[in-house]
Amino acid sequence: MECLHLIPGWFVGLNILLKIILLIFTGVIAYYSLKIYRLSNQKELKFFGLAFSFLSISYFITVWINIFFLSIAGSNIRALDIDDIIGIKNLAVALYILFYMLSFITLFYITLKSKNLKIYALLIFLSIIAITFSYDKSLMLYLIPSIFLILVTYYYITQYLASKNKNTLLVSIAMAVLLVSNLCMISIPNCILPSRYVFSAFLEIIAYSLIVFSLFRILKNGKKTR
Amino acid sequence: MEKKRDRLEVIRDILRVIQTGSGKIKPTQILYKSNLSHGMMKDYIKDILSIGLAKETHSKEGRTYSITEKGLKYISEYKTIINFMDSFGLVPNEKE
């Protein structure tokens, strides 16, 4: 049995609520991106929409995991672990990992500005191989997205410096906050600090709120100029 | 950075030309009003038709184009499309 992360007992209910909010936030971003894609046929919009759809699906699965599959790991502490037996719980955890990774791989692929889908396939393949054969899946689950997030954050900062667009600045900050949120999870040594999960969860909410706020500004501006 | 924005802008301009043609506009009129080469206009028209922003009709008068609901939506949402792409760093590669 391998522990992916620990959650304080008091936080489980609140965590479900936070993940539902994240599911909605990421779903809204995906919806607008794909809606604009259908009008313009710009492939970057399709991938951006896909990245946030994957995130939304991963949060949907997290909600179910938090409701049904957390085990008791001590007094007032719950754990998400991978059993040795193949079952629904392991399938749910595997799907969560897959969609979570896919979202950051897709975001990173957008920043490459490549038309070559083989690169995208290679990124997915290597990431899955790395996590499947890793002895510490908890570490890899947050380390791989963190590496992608470092590059994505750098990309958005350079985009902001070139354009001085306030919305891009908000997205840059959001990506940096998301990176810190992931790094917090990496630094948990063998799941002994469940309070870090709480901190990481709140950082996630801040990050996606900033992105949704940017989206709100874009839509508001679009209505004004119509 | 500018090239793809130009693509979206050119599509909007062509759609505006089609829109002013009161439902029936010939390719020659689009060519004249959109200030594009024949080859480029053909590519853009192909793009516009494949997305469903306009539709082509064959009649005795020849080929004519009319704007669709989706095309009208494109014109009205154009600013949002550009802002969305700029804000989220979705500007495509210059080489495309």
Contacts between the chains, C-beta under 8 A, distances in Angstrom:
chain1	res1	chain2	res2	distance
A	32	B	84	7.2
A	33	B	84	7.4
A	33	B	88	7.8
A	36	B	77	7.2
A	36	B	80	7.0
A	36	B	81	5.3
A	36	B	84	5.5
A	39	B	51	7.4
A	39	B	53	7.8
A	39	B	70	6.8
A	39	B	73	6.3
A	39	B	74	5.1
A	39	B	77	6.1
A	39	B	81	6.5
A	40	B	8	6.2
A	40	B	11	7.9
A	40	B	51	7.6
A	40	B	74	7.3
A	40	B	81	5.3
A	41	B	47	7.2
A	41	B	50	7.5
A	41	B	51	4.9
A	42	B	4	7.4
A	42	B	8	7.6
A	42	B	81	8.0
A	42	B	85	6.8
A	42	B	90	7.1
A	42	B	92	7.0
A	43	B	92	7.8
A	44	B	85	6.9
A	44	B	90	4.0
A	44	B	91	7.7
A	44	B	92	5.7
A	45	B	84	7.5
A	45	B	85	7.0
A	45	B	90	6.2
A	48	B	88	6.1
A	48	B	90	5.8
A	110	B	89	7.7
A	110	B	90	6.8
A	111	B	89	7.2
A	113	B	92	6.3
A	113	B	93	4.1
A	114	B	93	7.7
A	115	B	93	7.6
A	115	B	96	7.0
A	155	B	89	6.4
A	156	B	89	5.6
A	159	B	89	4.2
A	159	B	91	7.9
A	162	B	1	8.0
A	163	B	86	6.4
A	165	B	86	5.7
A	165	B	87	5.9
A	167	B	83	7.5
A	167	B	86	7.6
A	167	B	87	3.5
A	167	B	88	7.8
A	168	B	86	7.2
A	168	B	87	5.6
A	168	B	88	7.6
A	168	B	89	6.2
A	171	B	87	6.6
A	171	B	88	6.1
A	171	B	89	7.0
A	214	B	87	5.7
A	214	B	88	7.7
A	215	B	84	7.9
A	217	B	87	7.9
A	218	B	80	6.3
A	218	B	83	4.6
A	218	B	84	5.3
A	218	B	87	5.6
A	219	B	80	6.5
A	221	B	79	7.3
A	221	B	80	7.6
A	221	B	83	5.8
A	222	B	77	6.7
A	222	B	79	5.3
A	222	B	80	3.2
A	222	B	83	6.3
A	225	B	79	4.5
A	226	B	76	5.6
A	226	B	79	7.2
